[in-house]
């Protein structure tokens, strides 16, 4: 499984989001998931199963096969963990 953290340039906030997602996966006891970063322009072609991004970019990515998850507060570990859990079908 591949999760893609996406921001405008693929450098700043996507790296922060990747670290939060990796932490959430660890807390949830999930292994074997790749978490990568991308910019908005290349994200659709990255072959991800789940895309995590801001509410601003989510509508631009929702027409592809990946499940798109909008994270409002990248620093809120509980929000990230809950949305990752839901995206992976662990409700």
C-alpha positions as CSV (number, residue, x, y, z in Angstrom):
1,X,0.0,0.0,0.0
2,X,1.2,3.5,-0.8
3,X,0.2,6.7,0.9
4,X,1.1,10.0,-0.7
5,X,1.5,13.3,1.2
6,X,0.8,16.2,-1.2
7,X,1.3,19.9,-1.1
8,X,1.8,22.6,-3.7
9,X,5.5,22.2,-4.3
10,X,6.1,18.8,-2.6
11,X,8.8,20.2,-0.3
12,X,7.5,21.8,2.9
13,X,4.1,20.9,4.3
14,X,4.1,17.5,2.5
15,X,7.2,16.5,4.4
16,X,5.6,17.5,7.7
17,X,2.5,15.6,6.8
18,X,4.5,12.5,5.8
19,X,6.1,12.5,9.3
20,X,2.7,12.7,10.9
21,X,1.3,9.9,8.8
22,X,4.3,7.7,9.6
23,X,3.8,8.4,13.3
24,X,0.1,7.6,13.0
25,X,0.8,4.3,11.2
26,X,3.3,3.4,14.0
27,X,0.7,4.2,16.7
28,X,-1.9,2.1,14.9
29,X,0.5,-0.8,14.6
30,X,0.4,-0.8,10.8
31,X,3.6,-1.9,8.9
32,X,4.3,-2.4,5.3
33,X,2.9,1.0,4.1
34,X,5.0,3.3,2.0
35,X,4.6,7.0,2.7
36,X,6.0,9.3,0.0
37,X,5.7,13.0,-0.9
38,X,4.7,14.8,-4.1
39,X,3.7,18.1,-5.5
40,X,0.1,18.8,-6.7
41,X,1.1,18.6,-10.4
42,X,2.6,15.0,-10.2
43,X,0.4,13.5,-7.5
44,X,-2.2,12.1,-9.8
45,X,0.3,9.9,-11.6
46,X,2.1,8.6,-8.5
47,X,0.0,5.5,-8.2
48,X,-1.0,6.0,-4.6
49,X,-3.8,4.1,-2.8
50,X,-4.4,7.1,-0.4
51,X,-3.5,10.7,-0.8
52,X,-3.3,13.0,2.3
53,X,-3.4,16.7,1.6
54,X,-4.9,20.0,2.7
55,X,-8.6,20.9,2.1
56,X,-7.3,23.4,-0.5
57,X,-5.8,20.7,-2.7
58,X,-8.2,17.8,-2.0
59,X,-10.8,18.7,-4.7
60,X,-8.1,18.8,-7.3
61,X,-7.1,15.2,-6.6
62,X,-10.5,13.6,-6.0
63,X,-11.1,12.5,-9.6
64,X,-8.4,9.8,-9.6
65,X,-8.5,6.2,-8.2
66,X,-6.8,7.1,-4.9
67,X,-8.8,7.8,-1.7
68,X,-8.2,11.5,-0.9
69,X,-8.0,12.6,2.8
70,X,-8.1,16.3,3.7
71,X,-6.1,17.1,6.9
72,X,-7.0,20.5,8.3
73,X,-4.3,20.7,11.0
74,X,-1.1,18.9,10.2
75,X,0.1,19.3,13.7
76,X,-2.9,17.6,15.2
77,X,-1.7,14.0,15.7
78,X,-5.2,12.8,16.7
79,X,-6.8,14.2,13.5
80,X,-4.1,12.6,11.3
81,X,-4.4,9.3,13.1
82,X,-8.2,9.2,12.9
83,X,-8.3,10.1,9.3
84,X,-5.6,7.6,8.4
85,X,-7.5,4.9,10.4
86,X,-10.7,5.7,8.4
87,X,-8.9,5.8,5.1
88,X,-7.5,2.3,5.7
89,X,-10.9,0.9,6.7
90,X,-10.1,0.4,10.4
91,X,-13.1,2.1,11.8
